[in-house]
């Protein structure tokens, strides 16, 4: 797989997920259908109860890239 065809997987937090969904003009249910997950999962991500990982994180990054969503990493979220 070439570097150009790889999608850079971001660390998705509740604010970025909510912002992406707003950017797309989708409800939680509609975003869940796009990602193949439950509406409750989107809600839990947006409330900060859980964070997407693995395939879900990759799918969010792909959807964001296709929608030209500008992901701005919060420098404070990178601290442990």
VOMARDO-83422 format. One record per residue: x, y, z of N, C-alpha, C, O in turn; residue number from 1. Coordinates in Angstrom, 3 decimals. Layout:
N
PT,n.x,n.y,n.z,ca.x,ca.y,ca.z,c.x,c.y,c.z,o.x,o.y,o.z,seq
PT,X,Y,Z,X,Y,Z,X,Y,Z,X,Y,Z,NUM $
...
This chain:
80
PT,n.x,n.y,n.z,ca.x,ca.y,ca.z,c.x,c.y,c.z,o.x,o.y,o.z,seq
PT,0.852,-1.178,0.000,0.000,0.000,0.000,0.893,1.235,0.000,1.795,1.347,0.830,1 $
PT,0.657,2.137,-0.899,1.482,3.336,-0.984,1.078,4.334,0.092,-0.021,4.265,0.643,2 $
PT,1.987,5.263,0.382,1.700,6.278,1.384,0.524,7.150,0.987,-0.213,7.612,1.858,3 $
PT,0.325,7.388,-0.304,-0.764,8.238,-0.754,-2.122,7.612,-0.505,-3.092,8.340,-0.291,4 $
PT,-2.231,6.295,-0.523,-3.525,5.657,-0.349,-3.870,5.390,1.111,-4.965,4.909,1.405,5 $
PT,-2.973,5.687,2.015,-3.248,5.498,3.436,-3.937,6.724,3.999,-3.566,7.856,3.689,6 $
PT,-4.939,6.494,4.824,-5.616,7.582,5.517,-4.980,7.723,6.883,-4.844,6.746,7.619,7 $
PT,-4.596,8.924,7.216,-3.988,9.169,8.516,-5.081,9.073,9.586,-6.060,9.819,9.556,8 $
PT,-4.901,8.159,10.514,-5.897,7.970,11.566,-5.665,8.994,12.663,-4.584,9.062,13.247,9 $
PT,-6.678,9.781,12.933,-6.610,10.802,13.963,-7.123,10.240,15.282,-7.797,9.210,15.314,10 $
PT,-6.797,10.923,16.353,-7.391,10.623,17.648,-8.673,11.445,17.730,-8.628,12.675,17.758,11 $
PT,-9.793,10.774,17.768,-11.089,11.452,17.765,-11.593,11.635,19.186,-11.704,10.673,19.946,12 $
PT,-11.900,12.890,19.543,-12.510,13.159,20.842,-13.942,13.621,20.624,-14.380,13.790,19.485,13 $
PT,-14.664,13.822,21.704,-16.090,14.145,21.607,-16.351,15.415,20.793,-17.273,15.448,19.979,14 $
PT,-15.563,16.436,21.005,-15.769,17.691,20.289,-15.550,17.565,18.794,-16.296,18.141,18.002,15 $
PT,-14.525,16.812,18.402,-14.245,16.636,16.979,-15.314,15.788,16.304,-15.665,16.037,15.150,16 $
PT,-15.828,14.803,17.002,-16.896,13.970,16.422,-18.149,14.807,16.226,-18.788,14.739,15.176,17 $
PT,-18.503,15.594,17.233,-19.668,16.472,17.133,-19.481,17.492,16.007,-20.414,17.766,15.252,18 $
PT,-18.278,18.050,15.899,-18.001,19.039,14.853,-18.087,18.404,13.463,-18.617,19.015,12.535,19 $
PT,-17.570,17.185,13.315,-17.659,16.493,12.029,-19.113,16.247,11.663,-19.524,16.486,10.527,20 $
PT,-19.891,15.768,12.626,-21.298,15.482,12.352,-22.033,16.755,11.947,-22.850,16.739,11.026,21 $
PT,-21.741,17.851,12.633,-22.348,19.141,12.297,-21.922,19.588,10.903,-22.746,20.062,10.121,22 $
PT,-20.645,19.439,10.591,-20.105,19.789,9.274,-20.838,19.022,8.169,-21.108,19.561,7.096,23 $
PT,-21.151,17.760,8.452,-21.837,16.913,7.474,-23.337,17.179,7.436,-24.013,16.768,6.493,24 $
PT,-23.866,17.868,8.458,-25.297,18.131,8.529,-26.106,16.877,8.815,-27.219,16.719,8.313,25 $
PT,-25.542,15.982,9.626,-26.196,14.708,9.910,-26.664,14.626,11.352,-26.098,15.263,12.240,26 $
PT,-27.705,13.832,11.574,-28.113,13.494,12.929,-27.194,12.389,13.429,-26.425,11.812,12.659,27 $
PT,-27.279,12.100,14.711,-26.489,10.990,15.244,-26.873,9.689,14.546,-26.005,8.877,14.224,28 $
PT,-28.151,9.491,14.316,-28.619,8.271,13.663,-28.063,8.163,12.235,-27.640,7.088,11.810,29 $
PT,-28.067,9.273,11.506,-27.558,9.254,10.133,-26.057,8.969,10.088,-25.589,8.223,9.228,30 $
PT,-25.304,9.566,11.017,-23.865,9.284,11.062,-23.631,7.823,11.436,-22.754,7.164,10.877,31 $
PT,-24.413,7.325,12.375,-24.292,5.927,12.770,-24.538,5.001,11.583,-23.822,4.014,11.409,32 $
PT,-25.533,5.306,10.772,-25.822,4.485,9.588,-24.656,4.518,8.608,-24.303,3.493,8.025,33 $
PT,-24.059,5.688,8.426,-22.899,5.804,7.536,-21.726,4.966,8.010,-20.999,4.382,7.206,34 $
PT,-21.547,4.911,9.332,-20.401,4.202,9.900,-20.711,2.736,10.203,-19.812,1.965,10.536,35 $
PT,-21.970,2.358,10.087,-22.346,0.977,10.383,-22.330,0.670,11.865,-21.953,-0.426,12.280,36 $
PT,-22.743,1.650,12.664,-22.783,1.465,14.111,-24.137,1.921,14.638,-25.019,2.283,13.859,37 $
PT,-24.303,1.904,15.943,-25.565,2.313,16.549,-25.563,3.803,16.869,-24.506,4.395,17.089,38 $
PT,-26.742,4.404,16.895,-26.882,5.806,17.278,-26.369,6.002,18.700,-25.754,7.027,18.997,39 $
PT,-26.609,5.052,19.564,-26.158,5.143,20.955,-24.632,5.252,21.028,-24.097,5.943,21.895,40 $
PT,-23.941,4.575,20.126,-22.477,4.647,20.104,-22.028,6.064,19.784,-21.123,6.590,20.433,41 $
PT,-22.656,6.691,18.784,-22.321,8.082,18.435,-22.571,8.985,19.635,-21.746,9.839,19.959,42 $
PT,-23.702,8.795,20.288,-24.040,9.586,21.470,-22.987,9.417,22.558,-22.560,10.400,23.163,43 $
PT,-22.569,8.194,22.811,-21.552,7.929,23.839,-20.218,8.556,23.479,-19.512,9.049,24.359,44 $
PT,-19.860,8.546,22.195,-18.623,9.208,21.758,-18.726,10.712,22.006,-17.795,11.331,22.521,45 $
PT,-19.870,11.289,21.635,-20.039,12.738,21.767,-20.112,13.176,23.227,-19.778,14.317,23.547,46 $
PT,-20.541,12.294,24.106,-20.587,12.613,25.535,-19.244,12.361,26.215,-19.064,12.699,27.385,47 $
PT,-18.305,11.769,25.483,-16.994,11.489,26.032,-16.942,10.235,26.887,-15.963,10.008,27.598,48 $
PT,-17.987,9.419,26.826,-18.002,8.176,27.601,-16.987,7.182,27.049,-16.336,6.456,27.800,49 $
PT,-16.865,7.162,25.732,-15.935,6.278,25.031,-15.327,7.038,23.876,-15.840,8.080,23.468,50 $
PT,-14.228,6.516,23.347,-13.608,7.078,22.149,-13.604,6.009,21.077,-13.421,4.828,21.369,51 $
PT,-13.808,6.426,19.822,-13.722,5.437,18.744,-12.301,4.921,18.620,-11.338,5.655,18.843,52 $
PT,-12.181,3.661,18.263,-10.857,3.066,18.086,-10.911,2.110,16.908,-11.987,1.746,16.433,53 $
PT,-9.753,1.715,16.452,-9.658,0.751,15.371,-10.366,1.193,14.109,-10.155,2.301,13.617,54 $
PT,-11.215,0.309,13.588,-11.904,0.564,12.327,-12.806,1.796,12.409,-12.933,2.537,11.433,55 $
PT,-13.431,2.018,13.564,-14.318,3.183,13.705,-13.540,4.485,13.568,-13.999,5.427,12.921,56 $
PT,-12.374,4.532,14.172,-11.532,5.717,14.073,-11.083,5.944,12.629,-11.070,7.073,12.139,57 $
PT,-10.718,4.856,11.961,-10.301,4.949,10.557,-11.455,5.433,9.688,-11.261,6.292,8.828,58 $
PT,-12.653,4.893,9.901,-13.815,5.313,9.116,-14.135,6.784,9.332,-14.460,7.494,8.380,59 $
PT,-14.048,7.247,10.571,-14.266,8.671,10.836,-13.259,9.518,10.058,-13.615,10.553,9.495,60 $
PT,-12.018,9.079,10.029,-10.988,9.821,9.298,-11.267,9.836,7.800,-11.049,10.853,7.143,61 $
PT,-11.743,8.730,7.258,-12.071,8.663,5.832,-13.239,9.580,5.517,-13.194,10.337,4.548,62 $
PT,-14.291,9.515,6.335,-15.465,10.375,6.129,-15.045,11.841,6.216,-15.462,12.657,5.394,63 $
PT,-14.224,12.176,7.207,-13.754,13.556,7.383,-12.952,14.020,6.171,-13.135,15.138,5.690,64 $
PT,-12.071,13.163,5.684,-11.246,13.524,4.529,-12.110,13.765,3.292,-11.905,14.738,2.567,65 $
PT,-13.067,12.884,3.055,-13.947,13.024,1.897,-14.819,14.278,1.986,-15.163,14.880,0.969,66 $
PT,-15.173,14.664,3.222,-16.016,15.846,3.426,-15.195,17.128,3.537,-15.736,18.214,3.747,67 $
PT,-13.857,16.977,3.389,-12.945,18.116,3.536,-13.116,18.804,4.896,-13.080,20.030,5.008,68 $
PT,-13.301,17.975,5.914,-13.414,18.462,7.287,-12.008,18.710,7.801,-11.158,17.821,7.754,69 $
PT,-11.768,19.894,8.281,-10.438,20.257,8.773,-10.331,19.847,10.234,-10.939,20.461,11.110,70 $
PT,-9.561,18.816,10.483,-9.347,18.298,11.829,-8.210,19.072,12.467,-7.074,19.022,11.997,71 $
PT,-8.513,19.775,13.518,-7.481,20.512,14.247,-7.260,19.813,15.574,-8.129,19.836,16.445,72 $
PT,-6.116,19.202,15.729,-5.808,18.506,16.976,-5.601,19.519,18.087,-4.893,20.512,17.916,73 $
PT,-6.218,19.263,19.208,-6.056,20.083,20.389,-4.752,19.695,21.062,-4.595,18.548,21.480,74 $
PT,-3.803,20.636,21.178,-2.500,20.285,21.754,-2.636,19.712,23.165,-1.826,18.873,23.559,75 $
PT,-3.626,20.136,23.926,-3.809,19.626,25.288,-4.267,18.178,25.283,-4.004,17.442,26.234,76 $
PT,-4.955,17.757,24.212,-5.435,16.363,24.154,-4.294,15.390,23.875,-4.465,14.182,24.045,77 $
PT,-3.141,15.888,23.452,-2.011,15.027,23.161,-1.203,14.697,24.415,-0.361,13.800,24.396,78 $
PT,-1.462,15.427,25.511,-0.731,15.187,26.754,-1.308,13.973,27.460,-2.507,13.708,27.372,79 $
PT,-0.447,13.230,28.166,-0.949,12.066,28.898,-1.310,12.424,30.311,-1.751,11.563,31.073,80 $
